[in-house]
Amino acid sequence: MQYETKDLEKQSIKAIEKHKLFFIEDVASYLPCSRATFYNHELNKLDSIKEALTKVRVTTKVAMRSKWYEQDNATLQISLMKLISTDE
């Protein structure tokens, strides 16, 4: 079966957003093609797919940090402090 790169790209972005995927390796699992086809079409190199993955990662990180900030758990607050602090 022949797959169009643009169609696979659109399906990849939809899968990333729907399933909150973080890694490029996971994207191929949600497509109707094989992993080999995914890489043969060089979907792993497309900026649109990389940007969609980055958006999910950043959104998740921000949500986690917000939850950590609101918690009374000392371990979470220390972890957050280490993440947001600088050497100064």
KOLFITOR-93402 format. One record per residue (C-alpha): y, z, x. Coordinates in steps of 0.05 Angstrom, whole numbers, padded with zeros to 5 digits, always signed. Layout:
BEGIN
YZX ...
end
This chain:
BEGIN
+00000+00000+00000 +00069-00018+00025 +00123+00036+00024 +00197+00023+00028 +00233+00068+00078 +00291+00080+00031 +00244+00103-00025 +00208+00150+00022 +00274+00176+00047 +00297+00193-00024 +00230+00225-00040 +00234+00266+00025 +00303+00293+00008 +00281+00311-00063 +00220+00347-00036 +00263+00385+00015 +00311+00409-00039 +00257+00424-00092 +00209+00461-00046 +00260+00491+00002 +00227+00461+00063 +00249+00482+00132 +00209+00438+00179 +00202+00363+00186 +00127+00370+00193 +00123+00398+00122 +00160+00340+00090 +00104+00289+00098 +00057+00334+00058 +00099+00323-00004 +00101+00247+00000 +00052+00197-00030 +00040+00167+00039 +00002+00192+00100 +00033+00231+00157 +00024+00169+00201 +00064+00127+00152 +00118+00180+00151 +00125+00175+00227 +00115+00100+00230 +00176+00092+00184 +00212+00139+00232 +00233+00185+00175 +00233+00243+00223 +00292+00210+00259 +00337+00200+00198 +00400+00241+00197 +00398+00247+00121 +00331+00283+00124 +00353+00326+00182 +00417+00345+00144 +00377+00363+00082 +00332+00409+00124 +00392+00440+00158 +00426+00452+00090 +00364+00490+00065 +00360+00531+00129 +00434+00550+00128 +00434+00567+00054 +00373+00611+00064 +00402+00646+00125 +00467+00661+00088 +00430+00688+00028 +00387+00733+00072 +00446+00759+00110 +00482+00775+00045 +00422+00814+00020 +00417+00851+00086 +00490+00870+00082 +00482+00900+00013 +00420+00941+00031 +00420+01015+00050 +00361+01002+00097 +00383+01021+00168 +00334+00972+00201 +00363+00913+00162 +00434+00934+00177 +00420+00941+00251 +00388+00872+00251 +00448+00843+00215 +00495+00877+00264 +00457+00846+00323 +00461+00778+00290 +00536+00780+00276 +00561+00818+00337 +00588+00788+00401 +00585+00814+00472 +00653+00846+00463 
end
